[in-house]
Amino acid sequence: MGIQILGTGRYVPEQIVTNDDLSKYVETNDEWIRTRTGIAQRHISGWEPTWYMGLKAAEKAIEKAGINAEDIGIVIGCTISSDFHTPAMANIIQGKLGAVNALSFDLNAACSGFVYAVDTARRFLETDENMKYAIVVASENLSRVVDFNDRNTCILFGDGAAAAVISKSDTLYSSYLGSDGSIANVLFARSVNTNEKFAVESDFNDGFEGNNMHAIYQNGKEVYKFAVKALPHAFEKSAEKIGISADEIDLFVPHQANLRILETAAKNLGVSMDKFFVSLDKFGNTSSASIPIALDIALEENKIKNGDKICLVGFGAGLTSASIIMEF
């Protein structure tokens, strides 16, 4: 069973932070950031909660899809930066949407989250004959878990949200979901530990280093080495299931992490960068929201036509990787 994306929507915060703005806080400049990442600016939340951005994106997706929220059977949220440990972001969005007949939960696969969640939604749609629609909502407030004194990471990330309404279809579909937890310690952000009263001193070492305990830590070299192999590998694993080649894909919509990574991945796949949709210059890395934000813009700009074969492909903390090949 395949899927049809009936509607997409996005929301980004009002506040825009340029590379020149960041140079006021850390030793960097516009040329240094653009050359190494391809990023020119990013949206940074001020008053916007993570769930609110996701809600606004979901409302736009539902409007474009032309459906009623009451007909949605499942709401899957993907985020690494929820406003609450509990309830899930998806629970809040489900309630405010009025999706009264939907189950809801969050999924954390970091930057691969949207692809993981779409494939998960497809499995629910396939196994529940009474479920008509699913909505996947990716929303990230990464500025809340970034150390703005660390120029190696603070230049990369931005905030934003995007959503997609999905239904069953008999169109082409294939997916691959993977992870390698043995190198999880090269990209992570710890939860805050509020237990001071009963905490016990220990020399226990969990293997997760990093200076700021509760901000994003990234070993850039190791993440790069993983990413440039993971993107082609994820595509190839999903492609071999249906006997399709990279040349037959009309558009790749990849995770928007770093332009160098995308250029190397395209080279490794043997395809032109013209086939890779890029939006990171305006938004930076918005983790799970980056693929659906790019997808929404690609659809808005008519870069995807009926019958096109597209590939949603990403990698992220975990370390995770994921790919979906589908027909529009």
Secondary structure, 3 states (H helix, E strand, C coil): CEEEEEEEEEECCCCEEEHHHHCCCCCCCHHHHHHHHCCCEEECCCCCCHHHHHHHHHHHHHHHHCCCHHHEEEEEEECCCCCCCCCCHHHHHHHHHCCCCCEEEEECCHHHHHHHHHHHHHHHHHHCCCCCEEEEEEEEEHHHHCCCCCHHHHCCECEEEEEEEEEEECCCEEEEEEECHHHHHHEECCCCCCCCCCCCCCCCCCCCCCCCCCCCEECHHHHHHHHHHHHHHHHHHHHHHHCCCHHHCCEEEECCCCHHHHHHHHHHHCCCHHHECCCHHHHCECHHHHHHHHHHHHHHCCCCCCCCEEEEEEEECCCEEEEEEEEC
